[in-house]
């Protein structure tokens, strides 16, 4: 049985980019949970071997809307 309420939307290599995406999604009514290894989230961000990778999770029922918004977010760069 799958009791997970959140689904992985994307993985990013920058906490700053993840924070921007989080703000964009939340401003449009989509809750966001970010997950990052503790070593990658400090004063000197680490990106070696994926340690700086940030996973972006959204509620399963909003994943389609979030995917569309992710494409808009990427296009707007």
C-alpha positions as CSV (number, residue, x, y, z in Angstrom):
1,X,0.0,0.0,0.0
2,X,1.3,3.5,-0.9
3,X,0.5,6.0,1.9
4,X,2.8,8.7,0.5
5,X,1.0,12.0,0.1
6,X,3.8,13.7,-1.7
7,X,5.5,12.9,-5.0
8,X,8.9,13.8,-6.3
9,X,8.6,16.7,-8.8
10,X,12.2,17.2,-9.7
11,X,15.8,17.3,-8.4
12,X,17.9,20.5,-8.6
13,X,21.6,21.1,-8.0
14,X,21.2,24.4,-6.3
15,X,19.4,25.3,-3.1
16,X,18.8,28.8,-4.3
17,X,17.0,27.5,-7.5
18,X,15.0,25.1,-5.3
19,X,14.0,28.0,-3.0
20,X,12.9,30.1,-6.1
21,X,10.9,27.2,-7.4
22,X,9.3,26.6,-4.0
23,X,8.2,30.3,-3.8
24,X,6.8,30.1,-7.4
25,X,4.8,27.0,-6.7
26,X,3.5,28.1,-3.3
27,X,2.5,31.4,-4.7
28,X,0.3,29.4,-7.1
29,X,-1.3,27.3,-4.4
30,X,1.0,24.2,-4.4
31,X,2.5,23.1,-1.1
32,X,6.2,22.1,-1.4
33,X,8.6,20.0,0.7
34,X,12.3,20.3,0.0
35,X,14.7,17.6,0.9
36,X,18.5,18.0,0.9
37,X,21.3,16.1,2.6
38,X,22.5,18.1,5.6
39,X,26.1,18.3,4.4
40,X,24.9,20.1,1.2
41,X,23.0,22.8,3.1
42,X,25.5,25.0,5.0
43,X,27.6,28.1,4.5
44,X,29.7,26.5,1.8
45,X,27.2,24.5,-0.3
46,X,28.6,21.2,-1.5
47,X,27.7,20.0,-5.0
48,X,30.3,17.1,-5.2
49,X,28.8,13.7,-5.9
50,X,25.2,15.0,-5.7
51,X,25.5,16.1,-2.1
52,X,24.1,19.5,-3.0
53,X,21.1,18.0,-4.7
54,X,17.7,19.2,-3.6
55,X,14.6,17.1,-4.1
56,X,11.3,18.9,-4.6
57,X,8.2,17.2,-3.5
58,X,4.6,18.3,-4.1
59,X,1.2,16.7,-3.1
60,X,0.2,13.8,-5.4
61,X,-3.1,15.4,-6.3
62,X,-1.3,18.5,-7.6
63,X,1.6,16.8,-9.5
64,X,0.1,17.5,-13.0
65,X,-0.3,21.2,-12.3
66,X,3.2,21.3,-10.7
67,X,4.8,19.7,-13.7
68,X,3.2,22.2,-16.0
69,X,4.4,25.0,-13.7
70,X,7.9,23.5,-13.6
71,X,8.1,23.7,-17.4
72,X,6.9,27.4,-17.2
73,X,9.5,28.0,-14.5
74,X,12.3,26.5,-16.6
75,X,11.2,28.4,-19.7
76,X,11.2,31.7,-17.8
77,X,14.9,31.6,-17.0
